[in-house]
């Protein structure tokens, strides 16, 4: 019966991740994936060395696209398919983890949360590395838990630990924080249980091999952290960051729920988390596998490290902490199961209260996840930037003498994905850059020069505004075009600005 329930959860998870998989446009980050995945291996490595992620995910997407080329469907569907597969694989991994730490009930509860979590569904439907990253880290955790709990060591476990650890590091740099937390957990369990010297030597050797395997890429990572200028300098607002993390873990905000709607759920589920922690500590305090230690280390160490890293240059997004999300699933599954099973020193009435708490917290948890899923699939406030629709509007309505102007210019990957150069649509980047640089801000002279050149060569321009508040904070380009060109009506598109102008013959754009 338990295996049948797990199978049903996997099928449900697969269905949720395929549902409307290609309905929404690829957005900027996914356009980058499409561009980089098509590069040769050497060029791909050079590109990612200058970006903020390592190369493995892009290599896998490139291979995935070539593998599926004979059966290729819509680009968004095919590209996001790899993330959907990773998201489905996470479900049985979470089940196996919770089952190993507690029992079948805890395993199925944790797997159910992984199945319907809006955050997991959202990133399983995005052509980025976060679903793969979460799955790889969870797989490393499963091996670490099994290894820590076994008196003898299996070479297959050692090799799998090394392979998956390296894969996680080459998928996202922040995987290192999660791997450090898992290593500390393993050492704690080893110290409190077997103290087997052979097992310790093998574990330390496996971690050394993981570190050595990442050394060739380490200079690129360190250089990128030093020179990255894709965010403003400043001080991270810790309260806002922690709030974002809490909302993302519990209900998937800000991806699928507005802050005002998410905060009440965060309060309720935060209280539930405290109750689950107490239940786990009370019922499993002598468990040699130390599930509470795993949850706390895995949940808190990456959080502390990422917040510390972003404190002075506050480039932070709650999705960076997805390496710790499985700890939340384990907390929920293990905590609810512990409440249901807890009969130690409990009277009949207390036992009834505990079971009511277990059922109530499960109902609230599921209700919150379903609310997030409903928003994701049916609320336009949480749509991705509508590049596909805006580009189709431009492509099918442009005159032969019209060009496209991208502000900011680093948005060109998603433009080229939908309107490749062979279609012959001229595009101009302002500023002309591959990766966002907050120091490269448009000034009046530069904007006027570009527009004067465009007006000499073309009769009109389609203006695409993406992160323009960063590179053109004074709205210079729009101001000049509104003043010196003829604006034409265009539809509105979610989270993307589109303007259409015809140039006035003989008109000069002035730089005042």
C-alpha positions, 0 to 999 in steps of 0.5 A: 500500500505504501509503495502504491501511494508513492507511485500515485504521488510520483504520477501526480507530481509528473502531471503537475510538472507537465501541466501548462509546461509551455503555456508561458513564454521563456523569460530572460534567464531561460533565454540565457539557457537557450543561448548558452546550451547551444554553444560548443563545450569550449565556448560554453565553458568560457561563457559560464566562467564569466557568468554567475553559474558553473557549466554543468546545467547548460551542458546537460540542457545542450545534450537534452536538446540534441537527444530530443531533437527528432521528437522536438516540440515547442522550445519552452516545453522541451527545455523545461522538460529536464527540470520537470524530470529533476522535480519528479525524481526529487519525490522518491528521494525525499520519501527515501530520506524521511523513511530512513530517518523515521518511518513510512508515514513520514516518508509519504508525508514528506514526498507529498509535500515535494509533490505539491509544493508550489516552489518545487512545481514552479522551478520544475517548470523553468529552464534553469538549474534550481530543480536539478540542484535541489534534486542533486543535493537531496540525493547526496543527503540520502547517501550521507544518511545511509552511510552514517547509519550503516556500520559497513561502507559500500563502495557504491555509496562512496562513488555516488557521494563523490559523483553527485557532490561534484555534479551539485557543485558544478550546477550551482556554487551554493551547493557547497554550503549544503554539502558542508552542512551534510558533511557536518551531520555525517561527522556528528552521527559518526562521533555519536555512534560507530566511530569506525576509523575506516568509515571516517577515512573513506568519508574524508577521502570522498570529500577531499576528492570532491574538493579536488574535482572542483579546483579547476573551476575554483579560479573562475568562481572566485574571479566572478565573485570579485568582479560581478557588477550585476547588482548595486552595492549596499547592505542586505536587509536581513529582515526582508531576506528572511521573510522572503525565504520563509514565504518561499519555503512555506507557500512559494512566494514571491513566485506564486503568492503576494506578500500580503497573502503569504504572510498569514500562511507563514505565521501559521506554518511557522507555528506549525514548524515549531510544533514539529521541531518539538515533536521530533526532538521529543520522540526521536531524541535518542535516535542514532541517526539524529534527524533533528541535527540533519534538519537544523544543519541543512536548514540553517548553515546554507542560510547563514552562509548565503546571507553573509555572502550577500550582506555587503553586496545584497544580490539575494534571491530566496531561490538561492536557498533551495539547496535547503528546501528538502530540510523543510520537507523533512521537518514537515513530514517527520514532525506530523508523523511524530505528532501522530505516533507520540504516545510517550507519557501521554494520557488518552486525552493528550494523545487525542490532542496530539493527533488532532494537531497532526491532522490540523497541521497537515490540512493547513499545510496542504491548503497552503500548497494548493493555494499557491498552485492555484495562483501559479496556474491561474493568476496572471499576476505571477506570469513570466515576462511575456517575451514570446507574445511581445516579440510576435507582436513586433515580428508580425506587425513591423514594417520592413524599414523598422528595427528593434531596440533593447533597453537593457541590451543584455536581454538579447538572449531571449530576443534571439531565441524567439527571433533568431538572426537569420530572420533578418530583424535588426536589433540594437542593444543599449547598453551593448553588454552580455551580462548586466552591469549596474555601472553601465548606465545610459546617459543622454549623449549615448541615447541620442547618438544611438537614436540618431543613427537608428533614425538615419538607417530606419523608418521606425523602431520597436522599443523593448524595456527590460530591467530598464530601471537599472540601466536607464533609471532616468527614462532617457530613451523613452523621453527622447522617443516620446518627444522627437518621434511619433508613438504608435499604439501597442498592446500591454504585455505582462512584466515587459515594456513594448513601445512602437515609434515611427521616426519623423524625417529630418528630426534630430534627437538632442542630448540636452 
